[in-house]
């Protein structure tokens, strides 16, 4: 029986399971939705038990017509900076999962920034001092549930990103993949290990964290994940954006990957782990050695569409359809719901909706929301060095309008993946390399054959006027944030 790889992609809005054959083709797929909760301003949570249940549901549905003995191994991609606190003995979560979107660490981040620690944290971790990253969330979880740190120091309470939590529950192993660990703001990029001084700074005991391992390593074997056979090995683990870059054969110089999901990740290979002034340094994956990347994170992409759909009492798909033939005019939406991410990293920026009149309707608002995604990505592409090719993936790329808009705004061809489950495919491809199912040459050919290219169609005048309008209202969002902050001090 030819081996198959079962890929599990645990994301913010759902968990997907894909079964891939030796040709790399998807022979079965399933998906289970995930809810988000918003218990207060800036707070975003998920139920860790529901997350685990979504994994079980997706796997069972994907495997319902497949002999479990046909699965040679499991590959796991996950949402990244979200933080989970659970009991070592039982695997039971003791608090809701704190989402990567959550901003509860903003006050602590501001204190650390005022103390002058921001540049040193960025030098060691590649990441700016921003509530998006896990360390601030982890510190808050311990403040609430283990204020003396007695249980976390003893290792009876465990902290980790989603990969660490799932691996602990599904395999019993206390390990975490290095690319995910590099997003916590606790890993030193130079050493590839937890940084003792940063652990002290954020007051997070090392004993509460899992052991860091490469992306293709011994992650243990699953147990109780029906209908898989107990003992099926986990062969590869990656962060979801990292896995999407891998599926694009993103190890080739000049390839810039844009994932349009709940947020947006713009990532490209880098020769060293050192961040630039405006984008992060991170570890994309680790096989025989670490592969580094520059990454820019945009907080609100697809989330902008779901927010507007909730406000208007409709669905995101309807808004995207409305936006297709609409002209936003001067209507501009700056979705700084939790501040702005790259390249601005302005935690104080506030949302702005500007340029609307009594004649502005749903279509203009929908177009402005879609444009906000392309504008934010454009600002990142403008500061990335060595750009040769932009490749795009993620649910929002189903919209031809968005992909064409990105090409027009940024004046660069954008090649869209013709299938959209790149995170699952990428981590499965890494697992398949270890099984000798394919080679890197095979993966490069597969990536190139999986693209549809959109070329720019705007003239320079239209492009410059449109981007200038965006930057004018972006500046207003940042200035208003400064005023709000000043009024509160």
C-alpha positions as CSV (number, residue, x, y, z in Angstrom):
1,X,0.0,0.0,0.0
2,X,1.5,3.4,-1.0
3,X,2.0,5.8,1.8
4,X,-0.1,8.9,2.4
5,X,0.5,12.0,4.5
6,X,-2.2,13.4,6.6
7,X,-1.8,17.1,6.9
8,X,-3.6,19.0,9.7
9,X,-3.8,22.8,9.4
10,X,-5.1,24.3,12.6
11,X,-6.0,27.9,11.8
12,X,-7.8,30.8,13.4
13,X,-11.2,30.3,11.8
14,X,-11.1,26.5,11.2
15,X,-9.1,23.3,11.3
16,X,-8.5,21.6,8.0
17,X,-7.4,18.0,7.3
18,X,-6.0,16.9,3.9
19,X,-4.8,13.5,2.9
20,X,-2.1,13.6,0.2
21,X,-0.9,10.7,-1.9
22,X,2.6,10.0,-3.2
23,X,2.1,12.4,-6.1
24,X,1.3,15.2,-3.7
25,X,-2.3,15.3,-4.8
26,X,-5.1,15.8,-2.3
27,X,-7.3,12.7,-2.2
28,X,-9.5,13.7,0.7
29,X,-10.2,16.8,2.7
30,X,-12.4,18.0,5.6
31,X,-12.8,21.1,7.6
32,X,-14.2,22.0,11.1
33,X,-15.0,25.6,12.0
34,X,-13.6,27.4,15.0
35,X,-15.3,30.2,17.0
36,X,-13.7,33.4,18.4
37,X,-14.8,35.2,21.5
38,X,-14.4,38.9,22.3
39,X,-14.8,39.3,26.1
40,X,-13.7,42.9,26.2
41,X,-12.1,45.7,24.3
42,X,-8.9,44.4,22.6
43,X,-9.5,40.8,23.9
44,X,-9.7,37.9,21.5
45,X,-10.0,34.3,22.8
46,X,-10.8,30.8,21.6
47,X,-11.7,27.6,23.5
48,X,-8.7,25.3,23.5
49,X,-10.9,22.3,24.0
50,X,-13.0,23.3,21.0
51,X,-9.8,23.6,19.1
52,X,-8.8,20.1,20.0
53,X,-12.3,18.9,19.1
54,X,-12.0,20.6,15.7
55,X,-8.8,18.6,15.0
56,X,-10.5,15.4,15.9
57,X,-13.6,16.2,13.8
58,X,-11.6,17.2,10.7
59,X,-9.4,14.2,10.9
60,X,-12.3,11.7,11.3
61,X,-14.2,13.3,8.4
62,X,-11.1,13.3,6.2
63,X,-10.2,9.7,6.9
64,X,-13.7,8.2,6.8
65,X,-13.1,6.3,3.6
66,X,-9.4,5.6,4.0
67,X,-7.6,2.7,5.6
68,X,-5.6,4.2,8.5
69,X,-2.7,1.9,7.7
70,X,-2.2,3.9,4.5
71,X,-1.1,6.9,6.5
72,X,2.7,7.0,6.9
73,X,2.7,10.0,9.1
74,X,1.1,13.2,10.2
75,X,2.1,16.8,9.3
76,X,0.9,19.7,11.4
77,X,0.7,23.4,10.6
78,X,-0.8,25.8,13.2
79,X,-1.7,29.4,13.9
80,X,1.3,30.8,15.6
81,X,1.5,33.5,18.3
82,X,-1.6,32.4,20.2
83,X,-0.9,31.2,23.7
84,X,-2.3,28.2,25.7
85,X,-1.9,27.4,29.4
86,X,-2.7,23.8,30.4
87,X,-2.1,21.2,33.1
88,X,0.9,18.9,32.5
89,X,-0.7,15.8,34.0
90,X,-4.1,16.0,32.2
91,X,-3.5,18.2,29.2
92,X,-6.6,20.2,30.3
93,X,-6.5,23.9,29.5
94,X,-6.9,26.1,32.6
95,X,-7.8,29.2,30.7
96,X,-9.1,30.2,27.2
97,X,-6.6,30.3,24.4
98,X,-5.4,33.9,24.0
99,X,-5.4,34.7,20.3
100,X,-2.6,36.2,18.3
101,X,-5.0,39.1,17.7
102,X,-5.4,39.8,21.4
103,X,-4.0,43.1,22.6
104,X,-4.0,42.5,26.4
105,X,-0.3,42.9,26.6
106,X,-0.3,46.5,25.4
107,X,0.3,48.0,28.8
108,X,3.1,45.7,29.7
109,X,4.7,46.4,26.3
110,X,4.5,50.1,26.9
111,X,6.2,49.7,30.2
112,X,9.0,47.7,28.7
113,X,9.3,50.2,25.9
114,X,9.6,53.1,28.3
115,X,12.4,51.2,30.1
116,X,14.3,51.1,26.9
117,X,14.2,47.3,26.4
118,X,12.5,47.4,23.0
119,X,15.7,47.5,20.9
120,X,17.4,44.7,22.8
121,X,14.4,42.5,22.6
122,X,14.2,43.1,18.8
123,X,18.0,42.4,18.5
124,X,17.7,39.0,20.2
125,X,14.3,37.8,18.8
126,X,13.9,39.7,15.5
127,X,10.5,40.9,16.7
128,X,9.3,44.4,17.7
129,X,7.8,44.8,21.2
130,X,4.2,44.3,20.2
131,X,1.2,42.6,21.9
132,X,0.8,40.3,18.9
133,X,3.7,38.1,20.0
134,X,3.2,35.3,22.6
135,X,5.4,36.4,25.5
136,X,3.2,39.2,26.7
137,X,0.1,36.9,26.5
138,X,1.9,34.2,28.4
139,X,2.9,36.6,31.1
140,X,-0.7,37.7,31.5
141,X,-1.9,34.1,31.7
142,X,0.5,33.4,34.5
143,X,-0.3,36.6,36.3
144,X,-4.0,35.5,36.4
145,X,-3.6,31.8,37.0
146,X,-0.2,31.3,38.7
147,X,0.8,34.7,40.1
148,X,3.6,33.3,42.3
149,X,4.8,31.1,39.4
150,X,5.0,28.1,41.8
151,X,3.1,25.7,39.5
152,X,4.9,26.9,36.3
153,X,8.3,26.6,38.0
154,X,7.4,23.1,39.0
155,X,6.3,22.3,35.5
156,X,2.8,21.3,36.5
157,X,1.4,24.1,34.5
158,X,2.6,24.3,30.8
159,X,2.7,27.2,28.5
160,X,3.0,27.2,24.7
161,X,1.8,28.0,21.3
162,X,-0.8,25.9,19.6
163,X,1.7,23.4,18.2
164,X,3.1,22.7,21.7
165,X,-0.4,22.2,23.1
166,X,-1.5,19.8,20.4
167,X,1.7,17.8,20.4
168,X,1.4,17.4,24.2
169,X,-2.2,16.3,24.1
170,X,-2.0,14.1,20.9
171,X,1.5,12.5,21.5
172,X,2.4,13.1,25.2
173,X,5.6,14.8,24.1
174,X,6.6,18.2,25.5
175,X,8.1,19.7,22.4
176,X,7.6,22.7,20.2
177,X,8.8,23.4,16.7
178,X,11.5,26.1,16.3
179,X,9.6,28.3,13.8
180,X,6.7,28.6,16.1
181,X,9.0,29.2,19.0
182,X,10.6,32.0,17.1
183,X,7.3,33.9,17.2
184,X,7.0,33.9,21.0
185,X,9.6,36.7,21.6
186,X,11.3,34.3,24.0
187,X,13.6,32.5,21.5
188,X,17.1,33.9,20.8
189,X,17.6,33.7,17.0
190,X,21.3,33.4,17.4
191,X,21.3,30.4,19.7
192,X,18.0,28.8,18.6
193,X,17.0,28.3,22.2
194,X,15.0,30.0,24.9
195,X,16.7,33.2,26.1
196,X,17.2,33.1,29.9
197,X,17.3,36.9,30.2
198,X,14.1,37.3,28.2
199,X,12.4,34.6,30.3
200,X,13.4,36.6,33.4
201,X,12.2,39.9,31.8
202,X,8.8,38.5,31.0
203,X,8.7,36.4,34.2
204,X,8.1,33.1,32.4
205,X,9.7,30.0,34.0
206,X,11.6,27.8,31.6
207,X,10.1,24.7,33.2
208,X,6.7,25.7,31.8
209,X,7.9,25.7,28.2
210,X,8.4,22.8,25.9
211,X,11.7,21.6,24.4
212,X,12.5,23.2,21.1
213,X,13.1,20.8,18.1
214,X,13.6,21.2,14.3
215,X,10.7,21.4,11.9
216,X,11.2,17.8,10.7
217,X,12.1,15.9,13.8
218,X,10.9,13.3,16.3
219,X,7.7,14.8,17.5
220,X,6.3,11.6,18.9
221,X,3.4,9.4,17.7
222,X,-0.3,10.1,17.9
223,X,-2.6,8.3,20.2
224,X,-6.4,8.4,20.5
225,X,-6.8,10.4,17.2
226,X,-9.5,8.3,15.7
227,X,-9.4,6.7,13.2
228,X,-5.6,6.9,12.9
229,X,-3.6,3.9,14.2
230,X,-2.0,4.7,17.6
231,X,1.7,5.0,16.9
232,X,1.4,6.9,13.6
233,X,4.3,9.4,13.8
234,X,4.2,13.1,13.5
235,X,6.8,13.8,10.8
236,X,6.8,17.6,10.4
237,X,5.4,20.7,12.2
238,X,5.4,24.3,10.9
239,X,3.7,27.6,11.6
240,X,1.0,28.2,9.0
241,X,2.6,31.1,7.2
242,X,5.9,29.3,7.1
243,X,4.3,26.2,5.6
244,X,2.6,28.4,2.9
245,X,6.0,29.8,2.0
246,X,7.4,26.3,1.8
247,X,4.6,25.3,-0.6
248,X,5.6,28.1,-2.8
249,X,9.1,26.8,-2.9
250,X,9.9,30.0,-1.2
251,X,13.6,29.1,-0.5
252,X,14.3,30.6,-3.9
253,X,15.8,34.1,-3.7
254,X,13.5,37.0,-4.5
255,X,10.2,35.1,-3.9
256,X,7.9,37.1,-1.6
257,X,4.9,35.2,-0.3
258,X,1.7,37.0,0.8
259,X,-0.9,35.0,2.7
260,X,-4.3,36.7,2.9
261,X,-6.0,35.2,5.9
262,X,-7.6,36.6,9.0
263,X,-4.5,38.8,9.1
264,X,-1.8,38.8,6.5
265,X,1.7,37.5,6.5
266,X,4.3,38.8,4.0
267,X,7.4,36.7,4.1
268,X,10.6,36.2,2.1
269,X,13.9,34.4,2.7
270,X,16.8,36.2,4.5
271,X,20.5,35.3,4.7
272,X,20.7,36.1,8.4
273,X,18.2,36.3,11.3
274,X,18.7,40.0,11.7
275,X,15.5,42.1,11.3
276,X,15.4,45.2,9.2
277,X,14.1,48.5,10.5
278,X,10.5,47.8,9.4
279,X,10.1,44.0,9.2
280,X,10.7,41.1,11.5
281,X,13.4,38.5,11.5
282,X,12.2,34.9,12.1
283,X,13.0,31.3,11.6
284,X,11.0,29.9,8.7
285,X,11.9,26.3,9.2
286,X,14.8,24.1,10.4
287,X,15.8,20.9,8.5
288,X,19.6,20.3,8.6
289,X,20.1,24.0,9.4
290,X,17.9,27.0,10.2
291,X,16.3,28.9,7.3
292,X,15.7,32.5,8.1
293,X,13.1,34.9,6.8
294,X,12.0,38.5,6.9
295,X,8.3,38.8,7.7
296,X,5.8,41.6,8.0
297,X,2.6,41.0,9.9
298,X,-0.7,42.8,9.1
299,X,-3.2,42.5,11.9
300,X,-6.5,42.8,10.0
301,X,-7.0,41.5,6.5
302,X,-9.9,39.0,6.2
303,X,-10.9,40.1,9.7
304,X,-11.8,43.5,8.2
305,X,-14.3,41.8,5.8
306,X,-15.8,39.7,8.6
307,X,-16.2,42.7,10.9
308,X,-17.9,44.8,8.2
309,X,-20.1,41.8,7.3
310,X,-21.2,41.5,10.9
311,X,-22.0,45.2,11.1
312,X,-24.0,45.1,7.9
313,X,-25.7,41.8,8.7
314,X,-24.4,40.0,5.7
315,X,-21.6,37.6,4.7
316,X,-18.0,38.3,3.6
317,X,-18.6,36.6,0.3
318,X,-21.4,39.1,-0.5
319,X,-19.2,42.0,0.4
320,X,-16.5,40.8,-1.9
321,X,-19.0,40.4,-4.7
322,X,-20.3,44.0,-4.0
323,X,-16.7,45.3,-4.1
324,X,-16.0,43.7,-7.5
325,X,-17.8,46.4,-9.6
326,X,-17.8,49.2,-7.1
327,X,-15.7,52.4,-6.9
328,X,-14.9,53.5,-3.4
329,X,-14.4,57.1,-4.5
330,X,-12.9,58.8,-1.6
331,X,-14.2,56.3,1.0
332,X,-11.2,54.9,2.9
333,X,-11.1,52.4,5.7
334,X,-8.0,52.1,7.9
335,X,-8.6,48.9,9.9
336,X,-6.3,49.7,12.9
337,X,-8.6,47.7,15.3
338,X,-5.6,46.7,17.5
339,X,-3.2,49.3,16.2
340,X,-1.2,48.8,13.0
341,X,1.3,46.1,12.3
342,X,4.1,46.2,9.7
343,X,5.7,48.3,8.5
344,X,4.4,50.9,11.0
345,X,4.1,48.9,14.2
346,X,2.0,51.6,15.8
347,X,0.0,50.1,18.7
348,X,-1.7,53.5,19.3
349,X,-3.3,53.9,15.9
350,X,-7.1,53.8,15.8
351,X,-9.5,52.7,13.1
352,X,-10.6,55.4,10.7
353,X,-13.4,55.4,8.1
354,X,-13.2,58.6,6.1
355,X,-14.3,60.1,2.8
356,X,-17.9,58.9,3.0
357,X,-21.0,60.9,2.3
358,X,-24.8,60.5,2.5
359,X,-24.5,58.8,-0.9
360,X,-22.0,56.2,0.2
361,X,-23.6,52.7,0.5
362,X,-22.7,49.1,1.1
363,X,-20.8,48.7,-2.1
364,X,-18.5,51.6,-1.4
365,X,-17.9,50.4,2.1
366,X,-17.2,46.9,0.8
367,X,-14.7,48.2,-1.8
368,X,-13.0,50.3,0.9
369,X,-12.6,47.2,3.1
370,X,-11.1,45.2,0.3
371,X,-8.8,48.0,-0.7
372,X,-7.5,48.3,2.8
373,X,-6.1,44.8,2.5
374,X,-4.2,45.6,-0.7
375,X,-3.0,49.0,0.7
376,X,-1.5,47.4,3.8
377,X,0.3,44.7,1.8
378,X,1.5,47.4,-0.7
379,X,3.2,49.3,2.2
380,X,5.1,46.2,3.1
381,X,6.1,45.3,-0.4
382,X,7.5,48.8,-0.9
383,X,10.1,48.2,1.9
384,X,11.2,44.6,1.1
385,X,14.6,44.4,-0.6
386,X,15.2,42.1,-3.5
387,X,11.6,41.5,-4.6
388,X,11.5,39.4,-7.8
389,X,8.2,37.6,-7.6
390,X,5.1,38.0,-5.5
391,X,3.1,34.8,-4.8
392,X,-0.2,34.9,-3.1
393,X,-2.3,32.4,-1.2
394,X,-5.1,32.3,1.5
395,X,-8.9,32.4,1.4
396,X,-9.2,36.0,0.2
397,X,-7.2,35.2,-2.9
398,X,-10.4,33.5,-4.2
399,X,-11.3,37.1,-5.1
400,X,-9.9,38.0,-8.5
401,X,-10.7,41.6,-7.6
402,X,-8.4,41.6,-4.6
403,X,-5.5,39.9,-6.5
404,X,-5.8,42.3,-9.4
405,X,-6.1,45.2,-7.1
406,X,-2.9,44.2,-5.4
407,X,-1.1,44.0,-8.7
408,X,-2.5,47.5,-9.7
409,X,-1.7,49.2,-6.4
410,X,1.8,47.8,-6.0
411,X,2.7,47.9,-9.8
412,X,4.0,44.3,-9.6
413,X,2.7,41.0,-11.1
414,X,1.0,38.8,-8.5
415,X,1.0,35.1,-9.0
416,X,-1.9,33.4,-7.2
417,X,-1.9,29.8,-6.1
418,X,-4.6,27.9,-7.9
419,X,-5.4,25.9,-4.8
420,X,-5.8,27.6,-1.5
421,X,-4.8,25.1,1.2
422,X,-1.1,26.0,1.0
423,X,-0.3,25.7,4.7
424,X,-1.5,22.1,4.8
425,X,0.3,21.3,1.5
426,X,3.5,22.9,2.6
427,X,3.9,21.0,5.9
428,X,2.9,17.8,4.1
429,X,5.6,18.4,1.5
430,X,8.2,18.8,4.2
431,X,7.0,15.5,5.7
432,X,7.1,13.9,2.3
433,X,10.7,14.9,1.8
434,X,11.6,12.9,4.9
435,X,9.8,9.9,3.4
436,X,11.6,10.4,0.1
437,X,8.2,10.7,-1.7
438,X,9.5,13.7,-3.7
439,X,12.5,16.0,-4.1
440,X,13.0,19.8,-3.8
441,X,13.1,19.9,-7.6
442,X,9.7,18.2,-7.7
443,X,8.4,20.8,-5.3
444,X,9.7,23.7,-7.3
445,X,8.0,22.4,-10.5
446,X,4.8,21.8,-8.5
447,X,4.8,25.3,-7.1
448,X,5.4,26.9,-10.6
449,X,2.6,24.9,-12.1
450,X,0.2,26.0,-9.4
451,X,0.2,29.7,-10.3
452,X,-2.1,32.2,-12.1
453,X,-0.5,35.6,-12.7
454,X,-2.3,39.0,-12.6
455,X,-0.4,41.9,-14.2
456,X,-0.8,45.6,-13.3
457,X,-3.3,47.6,-15.4
458,X,-3.3,51.1,-13.8
459,X,-1.4,54.0,-15.1
460,X,1.1,55.8,-12.8
461,X,-1.3,58.7,-12.2
462,X,-4.1,56.6,-10.9
463,X,-1.8,54.5,-8.8
464,X,-0.1,57.5,-7.1
465,X,-3.4,59.3,-6.4
466,X,-5.0,56.2,-4.9
467,X,-2.0,55.4,-2.7
468,X,-1.7,59.0,-1.6
469,X,-5.4,58.9,-0.5
470,X,-4.6,55.8,1.6
471,X,-1.5,57.4,3.2
472,X,-3.4,60.5,4.0
473,X,-6.0,58.6,6.0
474,X,-3.4,56.3,7.4
475,X,-1.6,59.3,8.9
476,X,-4.9,60.5,10.4
477,X,-5.4,57.1,12.1
478,X,-1.9,57.4,13.6
479,X,-2.3,61.0,14.6
480,X,-5.7,60.4,16.2
481,X,-4.1,57.5,18.2
482,X,-1.4,59.9,19.5
483,X,-4.1,62.4,20.5
484,X,-6.1,59.7,22.4
485,X,-2.9,58.5,24.1
486,X,-2.0,62.1,25.1
487,X,-5.5,62.8,26.4
488,X,-5.2,59.7,28.6
489,X,-1.9,60.7,30.2
